[in-house]
Amino acid sequence: MTLPADPEVKIAVAEASLLGESPMWHPREQRLYYCDIPGQRLNRFDPASGELVHWSLDSDVASCAPMLDGALLLAMRDGLWRFDTASSRRTRLASPPYDPRNERFNDGKCDPQGRFWVGTIYEPRDPAIASLHCYSAGKLERRADGITVSNGLAWSPSGRTMYWSDTTAHTVYAFDFDGASGALTGRRVFARFGGKPHGGDLETYGGRPDGAAVDVEGCYWVAMYEGQRLIRLSPDGEMLREVRLPVRCATMPCFGGADLKTIYITTAKLNRPADELAQQPWAGCVLALKVDVPGLPAHMFEA
């Protein structure tokens, strides 16, 4: 039987998304951005005032990153774009390196040097042809592949380790990361989780790794999709904490607030059973959890 949710988990944004994803605490604006991928909507939440702003777009928007010039970099099904929130103007930076009829960009973040990394999701799920790309100096380059659903991008506090997951494979990988060149070496399994039980019984399922964030102690916080939990893993992959959530499908955490001690968690309600949604009214909303160890700030796109 599903355990009760942690009472420390609160609701931050009550307006539900279909598939809330990729929360990003803007280091300059001190506001939370997040995406509703199939809703084709970018959202901005100001916890100080409670203001929630939406931008409706004409393509699936999966992730965003702050740019030094004040704009946002958006990873969308139809490519990478510079987005001016004041004018709502989009300027294409790179075309999609895939067939957008069955693949799209997914989780994306900047590394400590200001490059933008973004993976893809292959929607038919088979074969495993999704990949990871790096955008810098006007070029989009493929850097890793062999997965189905790219997620879990994050860097260690030193910047020498990069994390990347394949949600479908229930696996989080780690790479040795060269900050100067952006080279990835030493790909290895950081954490692997049990698969979905036969018959799809979610009451005994721990979930699969979706989006993630790293705190200043180097611990990896990952949302376990369909597992109704957020977990904290040590730099060695040991589970240090499990936070039970009031919704089945958490998608990604990020650290926010002036002290970076609030974890914001996006969630999903898309394609969930009616009885589940009736029992979980916060599905699709943004949740919040106060923690003692702050997170790392979002890096800005510099090139």
Secondary structure, 3 states (H helix, E strand, C coil): CCCCCCCCCEEEECCCCCEEEEEEECCCCCCEEEEECCCCEEEEEECCCCEEEEEECCCCEEEEEEECCCCEEEEECCEEEEEECCCCEEEEEECCCCCCCCEEEEEEEECCCCCEEEEEEECCCCCCCEEEEEEECCEEEEEEEEECEEEEEEECCCCCEEEEEECCCCEEEEEEECCCCCCEEEEEEEEECCCCCCCCCHHHCCCEEEEEEEECCCCEEEEEECCCEEEEECCCCCEEEEEECCCCCEEEEEEECCCCCEEEEEEECCCCCHHHHHHCCCCCCEEEEECCCCECCCCCECC
